[in-house]
Amino acid sequence: MKHSKKYNAAYKKVDKTKEYGLVEAIEFLKQNSHVKFDETVEIAVVLGIDPKKSEQAVRGSVVLPHGLGKNVRVLAFAQGEKEAEAKEAGADHVGGEDIAKKITDGWLDFDAVVATPDMMKVVGKLGKILGTRGFMPNPKTGTVTMEIGKAIRELKKGKADFKIEKAGILHSVLGKLSFDTQKIAENTKAFMEAVNKAKPQTAKGVYLKKVTLTSTMGQGLKLNQNDLK
């Protein structure tokens, strides 16, 4: 893949042998941004677990203190009183079988999905569509719940879900590069605290093997983990 001159110039500045301090890494990404749009700040965490073992699956969510810097369009599967609660909490779309049919027909104009437990019989039929796109509601991430109003408000505020991938890596968005450095740092620490809490009891050895911070078009910077506590 061919990169721009500005990208290559920034790449040369990265010390591959170094573990960057959190604030130092954020400032590097800000100072070496070479695009005209507001980049997204992203984190990748390599875990010392076996993703093939179900008891070592790492999954969870965290409401970032300073949000994600974007409007999250929430779809809620709910009926009766819970439908009214979802609308009051700010859900962009609320429904049941009618919404399910729209999705089956190709409609995907949303960023997150929540559901009450009784509606999972409807949502379950959409598994192939929602699951492959990471939209499937799950009790472990708080998106299948009777407290649907609370779930919607958390998503709107800036809730980051994380799930271990086959290679034993977690990826998540932490906000926008235009955020104050301190806000990005606080979002990062909140995310890492949640990842640490999600450590499986059966995990042995080093849990956090490598943590890398980057931006949409930026460099990957290895972080000093002592700076994340």
C-alpha positions in Angstrom: 0.0 0.0 0.0 1.4 3.4 -1.0 1.3 6.1 1.6 1.5 9.9 1.3 4.7 11.8 1.9 3.3 13.3 5.2 2.4 9.8 6.4 5.9 8.5 5.6 7.5 11.5 7.3 5.4 10.8 10.5 6.2 7.1 10.3 9.9 7.9 10.4 9.5 9.8 13.6 8.1 6.8 15.5 10.6 5.0 17.8 9.6 1.3 17.4 11.8 0.4 20.4 10.0 2.8 22.7 7.0 2.5 25.0 5.3 5.9 24.9 3.7 7.6 27.8 -0.1 8.1 27.3 -0.1 11.9 27.1 3.1 11.8 24.9 1.4 9.4 22.5 -1.7 11.5 22.2 0.3 14.6 21.6 2.4 12.8 18.9 -0.8 11.8 17.1 -2.2 15.3 17.3 1.0 16.9 16.0 1.5 14.5 13.2 -2.0 14.4 11.9 -1.8 15.0 8.1 -5.5 14.9 7.0 -8.2 17.5 6.9 -10.9 15.5 8.8 -11.3 14.9 12.5 -9.6 11.5 13.0 -10.9 8.9 15.4 -8.6 7.8 18.2 -8.4 4.0 18.5 -6.9 1.5 20.8 -5.7 -2.1 20.3 -5.0 -4.4 23.2 -3.2 -7.8 22.8 -4.2 -10.1 25.6 -2.4 -13.1 27.0 -5.4 -15.4 26.8 -6.6 -18.3 24.6 -9.6 -16.9 22.6 -10.4 -20.5 21.5 -11.4 -21.3 25.1 -14.9 -20.1 25.9 -14.1 -19.6 29.6 -11.4 -17.1 28.6 -13.6 -15.0 26.3 -13.2 -11.3 27.2 -16.3 -9.1 26.6 -17.7 -6.0 28.2 -18.5 -2.4 27.9 -17.7 1.0 29.5 -19.3 4.4 29.4 -16.4 6.7 28.4 -16.3 9.8 30.6 -16.1 12.1 27.6 -18.1 10.1 25.1 -17.1 9.2 21.6 -17.6 12.5 19.8 -20.4 11.4 17.6 -24.2 11.0 17.5 -25.0 7.4 18.2 -28.3 6.3 16.5 -30.0 3.8 18.7 -32.6 1.3 17.6 -34.7 -0.2 20.5 -36.8 -3.3 20.3 -39.5 -2.8 22.9 -43.3 -2.7 23.3 -45.9 -1.3 25.7 -44.5 0.7 28.6 -40.9 -0.1 27.6 -41.6 1.3 24.1 -42.6 4.6 25.8 -39.5 4.5 28.1 -37.2 3.9 25.1 -38.7 6.9 23.2 -38.4 9.1 26.3 -34.7 8.1 26.7 -33.9 9.3 23.2 -34.0 6.2 21.0 -33.9 7.1 17.3 -36.1 4.1 16.3 -38.4 1.9 18.4 -40.5 -1.0 17.3 -40.8 -4.8 17.0 -41.8 -7.0 14.0 -42.2 -3.9 11.8 -38.6 -2.8 12.4 -37.4 -6.4 12.0 -39.0 -6.6 8.5 -37.2 -3.3 7.5 -33.9 -4.8 8.6 -34.6 -8.0 6.7 -35.3 -5.8 3.6 -31.9 -4.2 3.9 -32.5 -1.2 6.2 -29.5 -0.5 8.6 -29.8 3.1 9.5 -28.5 2.8 13.1 -25.3 2.5 15.1 -26.5 0.4 18.1 -29.3 -2.0 19.1 -30.9 -2.6 22.4 -33.8 -4.9 23.4 -35.9 -6.0 26.3 -35.6 -9.7 27.0 -39.2 -10.5 25.8 -38.3 -9.0 22.3 -35.3 -11.3 21.8 -37.6 -13.8 20.0 -38.0 -11.2 17.3 -34.4 -10.0 17.4 -33.0 -13.6 17.4 -34.3 -14.1 13.8 -32.0 -11.3 12.7 -28.9 -13.0 14.0 -27.1 -13.3 10.7 -27.7 -9.7 9.8 -27.0 -8.0 13.1 -24.4 -10.5 14.4 -22.0 -10.1 11.5 -22.1 -6.3 11.9 -21.6 -6.3 15.6 -25.1 -5.0 16.4 -26.6 -8.1 18.1 -27.9 -7.2 21.6 -26.3 -9.1 24.5 -27.0 -9.2 28.2 -23.2 -9.1 28.9 -22.9 -5.7 27.4 -26.1 -4.4 28.9 -28.0 -4.2 25.6 -30.6 -6.8 26.5 -32.2 -5.4 29.6 -35.5 -4.3 31.2 -33.7 -1.1 32.1 -33.9 0.0 28.5 -34.0 3.7 29.2 -30.7 3.5 31.1 -29.1 1.4 28.3 -30.1 4.0 25.6 -28.8 6.9 27.7 -25.5 5.2 28.2 -25.1 4.5 24.4 -26.0 8.1 23.6 -23.4 9.4 26.1 -20.7 7.3 24.6 -20.5 3.6 25.5 -17.7 1.5 24.1 -18.2 -2.2 23.7 -15.3 -4.6 23.4 -15.0 -8.3 22.5 -12.0 -10.5 22.0 -11.2 -11.4 18.4 -9.7 -14.7 17.1 -6.2 -13.4 17.3 -6.6 -12.4 21.0 -6.9 -8.7 20.3 -9.4 -6.1 21.5 -10.2 -3.0 19.4 -12.2 0.0 20.5 -12.8 3.7 19.6 -11.9 6.2 22.3 -13.1 9.5 20.9 -11.9 12.1 18.4 -8.4 13.5 17.9 -9.9 17.0 18.4 -10.7 16.2 22.0 -8.5 17.8 24.7 -5.5 15.6 25.4 -6.6 15.1 29.0 -10.1 13.9 27.8 -8.6 11.3 25.5 -6.3 10.2 28.3 -9.2 9.8 30.8 -11.3 7.9 28.2 -8.3 5.6 27.6 -7.8 4.9 31.3 -11.5 4.2 31.8 -11.4 1.7 28.9 -8.3 -0.1 30.3 -9.9 -0.3 33.7 -12.9 -2.1 32.2 -10.6 -4.5 30.3 -8.7 -5.3 33.5 -12.0 -6.0 35.3 -13.0 -8.3 32.5 -10.0 -10.6 33.0 -11.1 -14.2 33.1 -10.4 -16.1 36.3 -8.7 -18.9 34.2 -6.3 -16.6 32.5 -2.7 -17.3 33.4 0.6 -15.4 32.9 0.7 -11.9 31.5 -2.8 -10.6 30.8 -2.0 -7.3 29.0 0.8 -8.1 26.5 0.7 -5.0 24.4 -1.4 -1.8 24.2 -1.2 0.4 21.0 -2.8 3.8 20.5 -3.4 5.2 17.0 -5.7 7.4 15.0 -7.6 6.8 11.8 -4.7 7.7 9.5 -2.0 7.9 12.1 0.8 5.7 13.4 0.5 2.9 16.0 2.3 3.8 19.2 3.1 1.2 21.8 2.0 2.5 25.3 3.8 2.2 28.6 1.3 0.2 30.6 2.4 1.8 33.9 1.1 5.0 32.5 -2.4 3.6 32.1 -3.2 2.9 35.7 
